[in-house]
Each structure stands twice: as C-alpha cells, then as structure tokens.
Amino acid sequence: MAMKKWQVGCLWVLGVCAALTLVGGGIAWKAGTWWTSTYDNIVVKQQSKNETRANYHAALQRRWNLVPNLVAAVKGSMKFEKETLTAIIEARAKATSITIDPKNMSADDMKNLQVAEKEFSGALSRLLVTVEKYPELKSSERVADLMVQLEGSENQINTALVRDNAAAGAYNASIKGFMPSFVADHYGFEEVSFFESDKEAKVAPTVSLE
C-alpha cells in the first residue's frame, strides 16, 4: 500500500532530525573532548610549574642552611671581620623571613624574594672572598667541605632557576591563544611571572683553599 504524501513528509523530517541529532552529538562530543584535554594540559603544565618553583625555593633554602655552619667554622679565625659576618647573618635572616608558597607565588612575593636573595648572595660572596685571607682556614677540612657544598648549592640554584622559568613559560603558553583562553578564564588560571636571572649570580662564588 503506497504511503501518503504526509507520511513521506513526516519520515523525511524525522530522518533530517535524526541526522542533525547525530551531527550535533558528534560536535558536542568533540567539543567536550577538546575542553577536557585542554583543561588537563593546563593542569599538567601548572603542576610542573609548581614543582620546579618548589625545587628552586628548596635549593635556596639548602644554601641558606649552610651559612650558619660556615659562620661557626670561620668566626674564630676571622676576629677582625665582624662586619662581614654580621652582614651575611642579617642577609640570611631577611631571606628566610619571607614566607613563600611555591604554588601561589605572586609577583610581589617573587620580587621580595629576589631582592633578599641578591642581598644574601652579595654578602656571601664578600664572606667567601674574605675567607681566602686567612691561611689557617685553608687547612680546615670543615671549611673546605662547606665550600664544596656551597658551590654545589649554587649550581643547583642556577639549574633550578632555568627549569622553573622553562616550566612557567610552558604553563603561560598553555593558557594563551583564542580557544585555550576560554578554558583558562573559566577555571581561573592566570599567567605567572618569571624569576629574573641575576647576571652576577650566574657564576658560583668559589674560594680556593689550596
């Protein structure tokens, strides 16, 4: 029995609706997949940035912790260098007094840390240069060991700084662009600042105790 025209029309409309539903569903699925993968990518980059930032701060902390031992090892011989010893102690106190959360480090936090770290590095360099003037310290195994540890810490700091800035750059790149910015804005991801490398600190301060 032949179908009436209105029945054919209904079937055609239903077919078109079904096709549109499938196409729309496919588009929605792809859009959802893209949204999820973009979000996951940003989170991975953010976690990497947080980890490298924490490692950089830990490297700074390791060097700060070595200073009291160094001061204790040399102050008996450096009787006439009280100003130098006081400067490094005060600079360390200032640096360690700054409360830092590597996961939520603002531009002001970074600036304050870098100012304090530059002051500390300068005081440490002056102390190490002064140590060279005391022959009795050159024969001290304790002082020699601390010097090796300090130099190792400097290298760790420089390496951690490079890695942190690379991770921060990758994170910032992941939230830029026309489409990723929608995901970033929706979840509140914000661009982060970089630590500025101090040209004077690129070469680890060393003291020859030979």
SULMONOR-V350667 format. One record per residue. OMEGA is omega in whole degrees, 0 to 359 (999 if undefined). D_LAST is the distance of its C-alpha to the last C-alpha in Angstrom with 1 decimal. Layout:
omega->[OMEGA | OMEGA]
d_last->[D_LAST | D_LAST]
This chain:
omega->[184 | 179 | 179 | 183 | 182 | 177 | 177 | 180 | 179 | 179 | 179 | 179 | 179 | 178 | 178 | 180 | 179 | 179 | 179 | 179 | 179 | 179 | 179 | 178 | 179 | 179 | 180 | 180 | 179 | 179 | 179 | 178 | 179 | 181 | 181 | 181 | 178 | 178 | 180 | 180 | 179 | 180 | 179 | 179 | 179 | 179 | 178 | 178 | 179 | 181 | 181 | 178 | 178 | 179 | 178 | 179 | 179 | 178 | 176 | 181 | 180 | 179 | 177 | 183 | 180 | 187 | 179 | 178 | 179 | 179 | 179 | 183 | 186 | 189 | 178 | 180 | 183 | 184 | 185 | 182 | 182 | 181 | 180 | 180 | 179 | 181 | 182 | 179 | 180 | 180 | 178 | 180 | 180 | 182 | 183 | 180 | 181 | 180 | 184 | 171 | 183 | 182 | 182 | 183 | 181 | 178 | 179 | 177 | 181 | 180 | 180 | 180 | 182 | 177 | 180 | 180 | 178 | 178 | 179 | 180 | 179 | 179 | 179 | 179 | 179 | 179 | 182 | 177 | 180 | 180 | 182 | 183 | 185 | 183 | 183 | 179 | 181 | 180 | 182 | 179 | 180 | 179 | 180 | 180 | 179 | 178 | 179 | 180 | 179 | 179 | 177 | 178 | 178 | 180 | 178 | 180 | 181 | 179 | 180 | 180 | 179 | 181 | 180 | 180 | 177 | 179 | 178 | 178 | 179 | 178 | 180 | 180 | 184 | 181 | 178 | 182 | 186 | 184 | 180 | 181 | 177 | 179 | 181 | 180 | 182 | 183 | 176 | 176 | 181 | 179 | 181 | 180 | 179 | 168 | 178 | 180 | 178 | 182 | 182 | 184 | 182 | 179 | 182 | 178 | 181 | 177 | 179 | 180 | 181 | 999]
d_last->[109.1 | 107.6 | 105.1 | 106.2 | 104.4 | 102.9 | 101.5 | 99.9 | 98.5 | 97.1 | 95.4 | 93.9 | 92.5 | 91.1 | 89.5 | 87.9 | 86.7 | 85.2 | 83.4 | 82.1 | 80.9 | 79.0 | 77.5 | 76.6 | 75.2 | 73.0 | 71.8 | 71.1 | 69.2 | 67.0 | 66.4 | 65.5 | 63.2 | 61.5 | 61.1 | 59.6 | 57.2 | 56.1 | 55.6 | 53.6 | 51.4 | 50.6 | 49.9 | 47.4 | 45.6 | 45.6 | 44.2 | 41.4 | 40.7 | 40.7 | 38.3 | 35.7 | 36.1 | 35.6 | 32.4 | 31.0 | 31.8 | 30.3 | 27.0 | 27.1 | 28.1 | 25.2 | 22.7 | 24.9 | 24.9 | 21.1 | 21.1 | 23.0 | 20.6 | 17.7 | 19.9 | 20.9 | 17.3 | 16.4 | 19.9 | 20.1 | 17.4 | 18.4 | 21.9 | 22.6 | 21.6 | 24.5 | 25.6 | 22.5 | 22.6 | 26.3 | 26.1 | 23.9 | 26.2 | 29.3 | 28.2 | 27.5 | 30.9 | 32.6 | 31.2 | 32.1 | 35.5 | 36.7 | 38.9 | 38.6 | 40.8 | 39.3 | 42.9 | 44.5 | 42.0 | 43.8 | 42.8 | 42.5 | 40.2 | 37.9 | 38.0 | 37.2 | 34.3 | 32.8 | 33.2 | 31.6 | 28.8 | 28.1 | 28.1 | 25.7 | 23.3 | 23.4 | 22.8 | 19.8 | 18.2 | 18.9 | 17.4 | 14.1 | 14.0 | 15.0 | 12.4 | 9.8 | 12.3 | 11.9 | 9.7 | 11.3 | 10.2 | 6.5 | 8.0 | 10.6 | 11.2 | 13.8 | 11.9 | 9.3 | 12.7 | 14.3 | 12.0 | 12.7 | 16.3 | 16.6 | 15.6 | 18.0 | 20.6 | 20.4 | 21.1 | 23.9 | 25.3 | 25.6 | 27.2 | 29.5 | 30.5 | 31.5 | 33.5 | 35.2 | 36.4 | 37.7 | 39.6 | 40.9 | 42.2 | 43.9 | 45.5 | 46.8 | 48.2 | 50.0 | 52.1 | 52.9 | 55.9 | 59.6 | 60.2 | 57.0 | 57.2 | 60.4 | 58.7 | 55.7 | 58.1 | 60.3 | 57.5 | 55.5 | 52.4 | 50.7 | 48.1 | 44.6 | 42.1 | 38.7 | 35.3 | 34.2 | 30.8 | 28.7 | 27.5 | 24.7 | 23.5 | 23.6 | 19.9 | 17.8 | 15.7 | 12.0 | 9.1 | 5.6 | 3.8 | 0.0]
